[in-house]
Amino acid sequence: MTQHTLIVTGTDTGIGKTVFAAALAGAMGAHYWKPVQAGIEEEGPDAQRVGFLGGLPEGKVLAEAYSLTTPCSPHLAAEIDGVTIDPLRLALPKIDGPLVVEGAGGALVPISRTETYADQFARWGAPVVLVARTMLGTINHSLLSIEALRTRGVDVLGVAFVGDAVEDSEATICAMGKVKRLGRLPRVDPLTPETLAAAFAANFRLEDFA
């Protein structure tokens, strides 16, 4: 069995990370796993959205380890539901082929009162794709995220930008962060499996994720 795992995290919440993860999983023909879902959006859980937008066949979307009620940080959502997130239940699922794993929010979002997602990423030992918006403030958020990940020994594969082109911000992040620019996913409207797949193919090289 061969497994190629990529972790997708973001610089912030609500920046398009889930849409990017759907495009990446679809392009790679990967399984998708979001281990902790905290709250359900109007469009449904992220796993459902990714399955649809990524055009993933049945069975490619793996069930969450934790599906929590409240849309807030996982550590607090778990406490509200009266559960404790056990790192042992967050062990990577064993599958044959590529696997895209999506965190919640940013790298330093807590999953308990003592650990963050970045700590869990280090435990998984797989490279991370950092999704960054191109809006004002992204240089600070991106460089902080890269530093936090590397401090824990996490390999940062590169940065995938989302939004309108802001060439200086993108170049500055990649130069100062010493990280690869993987591409930029523009806002896709209308957002359908077909338009998303086309946008990903036009703006990223699949071999960069191999």
C-alpha positions as CSV (number, residue, x, y, z in Angstrom):
1,M,0.0,0.0,0.0
2,T,1.4,3.4,-0.9
3,Q,0.1,6.6,0.6
4,H,0.8,10.2,-0.2
5,T,-0.6,12.6,2.4
6,L,-0.9,16.4,2.1
7,I,-2.2,18.6,4.9
8,V,-4.1,21.7,4.0
9,T,-4.2,24.5,6.5
10,G,-4.9,28.2,6.3
11,T,-3.7,31.6,7.6
12,D,-7.2,32.3,8.9
13,T,-10.7,31.0,8.9
14,G,-13.1,31.7,6.0
15,I,-10.4,32.3,3.4
16,G,-11.2,29.6,0.9
17,K,-9.2,26.8,2.3
18,T,-12.0,24.2,2.0
19,V,-12.7,25.2,-1.7
20,F,-8.9,24.8,-2.4
21,A,-8.9,21.5,-0.6
22,A,-11.8,20.3,-2.8
23,A,-9.9,21.4,-5.9
24,L,-6.7,19.7,-4.8
25,A,-8.4,16.5,-3.8
26,G,-10.3,16.4,-7.1
27,A,-7.2,17.0,-9.2
28,M,-5.2,14.4,-7.3
29,G,-8.0,11.9,-7.3
30,A,-7.4,11.8,-3.6
31,H,-9.3,10.7,-0.5
32,Y,-10.3,13.6,1.7
33,W,-10.4,13.7,5.5
34,K,-11.3,16.5,7.9
35,P,-10.7,15.0,11.2
36,V,-12.6,17.6,13.3
37,Q,-15.7,19.4,12.1
38,A,-16.9,22.1,14.5
39,G,-20.3,23.4,13.5
40,I,-22.2,22.9,10.2
41,E,-22.4,25.7,7.6
42,E,-25.5,26.3,5.6
43,E,-24.0,24.4,2.7
44,G,-23.5,21.4,5.0
45,P,-20.3,20.0,6.6
46,D,-17.0,20.7,4.8
47,A,-16.7,17.0,3.9
48,Q,-20.0,17.2,2.0
49,R,-18.9,20.4,0.2
50,V,-15.5,19.0,-0.7
51,G,-17.1,15.8,-2.0
52,F,-19.4,17.8,-4.3
53,L,-17.0,20.5,-5.4
54,G,-14.1,18.1,-5.9
55,G,-16.2,15.6,-7.8
56,L,-15.0,12.9,-5.5
57,P,-16.7,9.5,-5.9
58,E,-18.5,7.8,-3.1
59,G,-16.0,6.4,-0.6
60,K,-13.3,9.0,-1.2
61,V,-14.7,11.3,1.5
62,L,-13.8,9.8,4.9
63,A,-15.9,10.3,8.0
64,E,-14.8,12.8,10.6
65,A,-13.2,11.6,13.8
66,Y,-15.2,14.3,15.7
67,S,-18.3,16.1,14.5
68,L,-19.0,18.9,17.0
69,T,-22.1,21.0,17.3
70,T,-20.8,24.5,17.9
71,P,-19.1,26.6,15.2
72,C,-16.1,27.7,17.1
73,S,-12.5,26.6,17.9
74,P,-12.4,22.8,18.2
75,H,-11.1,22.8,21.8
76,L,-14.1,24.9,22.9
77,A,-16.6,23.1,20.7
78,A,-15.5,19.8,22.2
79,E,-15.8,21.1,25.7
80,I,-19.4,22.3,25.0
81,D,-20.2,18.9,23.7
82,G,-18.6,17.3,26.8
83,V,-15.9,15.4,24.9
84,T,-12.2,15.5,24.8
85,I,-10.3,15.3,21.5
86,D,-8.0,12.3,21.8
87,P,-4.9,12.6,19.6
88,L,-5.0,8.8,19.2
89,R,-8.3,9.1,17.3
90,L,-6.6,11.6,15.0
91,A,-4.2,9.1,13.6
92,L,-4.1,9.3,9.8
93,P,-6.4,6.8,8.2
94,K,-4.7,4.0,6.2
95,I,-5.7,4.3,2.6
96,D,-4.1,3.3,-0.7
97,G,-3.2,6.4,-2.8
98,P,-3.2,10.2,-2.1
99,L,-4.9,11.6,0.9
100,V,-5.8,15.3,1.5
101,V,-6.3,16.2,5.2
102,E,-7.8,19.6,6.1
103,G,-7.4,21.3,9.4
104,A,-9.7,23.8,10.9
105,G,-8.9,27.5,10.6
106,G,-5.2,28.2,11.0
107,A,-2.1,26.4,12.2
108,L,-2.4,27.5,15.8
109,V,-6.0,26.8,16.3
110,P,-6.2,24.7,19.5
111,I,-7.6,21.2,19.5
112,S,-7.3,21.0,23.3
113,R,-6.2,23.3,26.1
114,T,-2.6,22.1,25.5
115,E,-2.2,21.4,21.8
116,T,-2.7,23.1,18.5
117,Y,-3.3,21.8,15.0
118,A,0.4,22.6,14.3
119,D,1.3,20.1,17.0
120,Q,-0.9,17.5,15.4
121,F,0.6,18.3,11.9
122,A,4.1,17.6,13.4
123,R,2.8,14.2,14.8
124,W,1.5,13.3,11.3
125,G,4.8,14.1,9.7
126,A,3.3,15.0,6.3
127,P,4.0,18.2,4.3
128,V,1.6,21.1,4.7
129,V,0.1,23.4,2.0
130,L,-0.6,26.8,3.5
131,V,-3.6,28.5,2.0
132,A,-3.3,32.3,2.2
133,R,-5.7,35.0,1.1
134,T,-4.3,37.9,-0.9
135,M,-6.0,40.6,1.1
136,L,-4.4,43.2,3.3
137,G,-2.8,41.6,6.3
138,T,-1.8,38.4,4.6
139,I,2.0,39.0,4.8
140,N,1.9,39.0,8.6
141,H,-0.5,36.1,8.9
142,S,1.4,34.0,6.4
143,L,4.9,34.6,7.8
144,L,3.6,33.9,11.3
145,S,2.0,30.7,10.1
146,I,5.2,29.5,8.3
147,E,7.3,30.3,11.4
148,A,4.9,28.4,13.7
149,L,4.9,25.4,11.5
150,R,8.7,25.2,11.0
151,T,9.3,25.8,14.7
152,R,7.5,22.5,15.2
153,G,9.5,20.7,12.5
154,V,6.6,20.7,10.0
155,D,7.6,20.7,6.3
156,V,5.8,23.5,4.4
157,L,5.4,22.4,0.8
158,G,4.4,25.8,-0.3
159,V,1.7,28.6,-0.3
160,A,-1.5,28.5,-2.3
161,F,-2.9,31.9,-2.6
162,V,-6.7,32.6,-2.9
163,G,-8.2,35.7,-4.3
164,D,-7.3,38.5,-6.6
165,A,-3.7,38.9,-7.7
166,V,-1.5,41.0,-5.4
167,E,1.9,40.3,-6.8
168,D,4.0,42.1,-4.2
169,S,2.4,40.4,-1.3
170,E,2.7,37.0,-2.9
171,A,6.3,37.6,-3.8
172,T,7.2,39.0,-0.4
173,I,5.7,36.1,1.5
174,C,7.5,33.5,-0.6
175,A,10.9,35.4,-0.5
176,M,10.9,36.2,3.2
177,G,9.3,32.9,4.2
178,K,11.6,31.0,1.9
179,V,8.7,29.0,0.6
180,K,7.4,27.9,-2.8
181,R,4.6,29.8,-4.5
182,L,2.3,26.9,-5.6
183,G,-0.2,29.2,-7.4
184,R,-3.2,31.3,-6.9
185,L,-6.8,30.2,-7.0
186,P,-9.0,33.2,-8.2
187,R,-12.5,33.7,-6.9
188,V,-14.6,31.3,-9.0
189,D,-18.1,32.5,-9.9
190,P,-20.3,30.5,-10.4
191,L,-18.6,27.9,-8.1
192,T,-19.3,24.5,-9.6
193,P,-17.2,21.3,-9.8
194,E,-16.4,22.1,-13.4
195,T,-15.4,25.7,-12.9
196,L,-13.4,24.9,-9.9
197,A,-11.5,22.1,-11.6
198,A,-10.8,24.4,-14.6
199,A,-9.5,27.2,-12.3
200,F,-7.2,24.8,-10.5
201,A,-5.8,23.4,-13.7
202,A,-5.2,26.8,-15.1
203,N,-3.4,28.1,-12.0
204,F,-1.5,25.2,-10.4
205,R,0.9,22.4,-11.6
206,L,-0.2,19.1,-10.2
207,E,3.4,17.9,-10.2
208,D,4.1,20.5,-7.4
209,F,1.9,18.4,-5.1
210,A,3.5,15.1,-5.9
